[in-house]
Amino acid sequence: MTTTLDQLPNRLAADRDRAFPDLVRALQDGIFSGTLQFTRNRQDAEDVTQETFVRVYRALTSYDEDRIRDLQLRPWVWTIALNLCRNRARTLNRRPEAALNDDRIDRTTDTAEEAAANIDLATWRRRLTRLTDPQRTAIVLHHVVGLSYTEIAESTGRSESTIRSDMRRGLARLRTMIEEETQ
Amino acid sequence: MTDPTAIETRLAALGRSAPDGILDAVMRQTDLADDYSLIEGPTGPAYVAWNGRGITAFVPTEAVGSRDDFETRHPREATFVDAPPKRLEKHLERTIETGRLGRLPVDLSSIGEFQRKVLEKCSEIPPGEIRPYGWIAREIGNPGAVRAVGTALGRNPVPVLIPCHRVVRTDGRIGNYAYGSPMKRSLLEHEGLDPEAIETQARQGVRLVGSDTTGIYCYPTCRHAKRITDAHRVEFRSDAAAENEGYRPCKVCRPAA
């Protein structure tokens, strides 16, 4: 069963339980790719992705049909995912010892190709960590996940022009970082 | 290296596929993925489905033959397993044996308030007894909603276990059933009722019976009505007729408001 994201709100409103698995299928790669950059490691990203969809489902059960039909699914799901990432980061800051074993997952690989891809992932995560929160969020959601400026504005509750300037400044900082690394 | 398109391309390459099993884990945590199995019901084999909250479906194979058919008409994903978990199986056996819901957990979480009230009230009707749709409507404080009660019972996700076969037409006739009138009759017969006698009594206009020694009137299948001996048995066409004769309604089967 293939459905585009546009049809999903109507299907969810009409038959929530049948349509919900398609929502997970349609959005899980994006949520996982993004949360990989917003959490410490792969395990955290997996947990947050799972928890996001559990919360999405619970929210859907409390919404009436009209509200579901009007949902902008991707930004809405990302609002939930971003909250979970923020909560998780906050908990880790209160328990610093838990934050120490940072990139453990990146070593659980089989092939050289995967290992290279994971080193790349770790390198970028380190760079992205040095940006401000809004800059990182804007860049990851747009360039890694593929959300539009409008969608990012909606999921973060910030204006589109703010998103644009966060993006511009963040990319400039990344460029400087890469230059410094190669010097 | 510092070319902006390069940064953007490299960022785009950081996308990853979600690990296998996310969907399964989410489905389990939201109780959306049901398991189901084939068990022996009171009048033949039946598919029974459940999730973490309780039973979600009960369908006699007489109504739905193959597993494919069952999975297609089930409102959620369903995976066949050999048998229900032990605890659930024990409660199921007891419910089927006694005809009472007892402590069997049923998942009514995706069901609306009104239908839930109807189904809960319905499960109070003891085995071997029947009540009209209007009785449920009155008991849940919505005496005008007789038709809505019929619709709610017609959509009972767990027939047999929640005994909607014990609810009959206001005129006393046995009436329709989601799985056809013959199955309703055989379920009632299995509980010791005589469907033919019920229909005959209905045709004769007998809705209620009373005892001239106690001055109390009941639905004919109420356990107190069954104790009335022929010599003292009085038949009524309506509660008004019974009240006119100075009878009062039974407090157990509550045939009038």
Chai-1 contact restraints between the chains, C-beta under 6 A:
chainA,res_idxA,chainB,res_idxB,connection_type,confidence,min_distance_angstrom,max_distance_angstrom,comment,restraint_id
A,D17,B,L32,contact,1.0,0.0,6.0,A-B,restraint_1
A,D17,B,P75,contact,1.0,0.0,6.0,A-B,restraint_2
A,D17,B,R76,contact,1.0,0.0,6.0,A-B,restraint_3
A,V24,B,L23,contact,1.0,0.0,6.0,A-B,restraint_4
A,V24,B,V26,contact,1.0,0.0,6.0,A-B,restraint_5
A,Q28,B,A18,contact,1.0,0.0,6.0,A-B,restraint_6
A,Q28,B,I22,contact,1.0,0.0,6.0,A-B,restraint_7
A,D29,B,S17,contact,1.0,0.0,6.0,A-B,restraint_8
A,D29,B,A18,contact,1.0,0.0,6.0,A-B,restraint_9
A,F32,B,A18,contact,1.0,0.0,6.0,A-B,restraint_10
A,S33,B,G15,contact,1.0,0.0,6.0,A-B,restraint_11
A,S33,B,R16,contact,1.0,0.0,6.0,A-B,restraint_12
A,E46,B,P19,contact,1.0,0.0,6.0,A-B,restraint_13
A,T49,B,I22,contact,1.0,0.0,6.0,A-B,restraint_14
A,Q50,B,I22,contact,1.0,0.0,6.0,A-B,restraint_15
A,Q50,B,A25,contact,1.0,0.0,6.0,A-B,restraint_16
A,Q50,B,V26,contact,1.0,0.0,6.0,A-B,restraint_17
A,F53,B,V26,contact,1.0,0.0,6.0,A-B,restraint_18
A,V54,B,V26,contact,1.0,0.0,6.0,A-B,restraint_19
A,V54,B,Q29,contact,1.0,0.0,6.0,A-B,restraint_20
A,V54,B,T30,contact,1.0,0.0,6.0,A-B,restraint_21
A,Y57,B,T30,contact,1.0,0.0,6.0,A-B,restraint_22
A,W124,B,L14,contact,1.0,0.0,6.0,A-B,restraint_23
A,H143,B,E8,contact,1.0,0.0,6.0,A-B,restraint_24
A,H143,B,L11,contact,1.0,0.0,6.0,A-B,restraint_25
A,H143,B,A12,contact,1.0,0.0,6.0,A-B,restraint_26
A,V144,B,L11,contact,1.0,0.0,6.0,A-B,restraint_27
A,V144,B,L14,contact,1.0,0.0,6.0,A-B,restraint_28
A,V144,B,G15,contact,1.0,0.0,6.0,A-B,restraint_29
A,L174,B,I7,contact,1.0,0.0,6.0,A-B,restraint_30
A,R175,B,T2,contact,1.0,0.0,6.0,A-B,restraint_31
A,E179,B,T2,contact,1.0,0.0,6.0,A-B,restraint_32
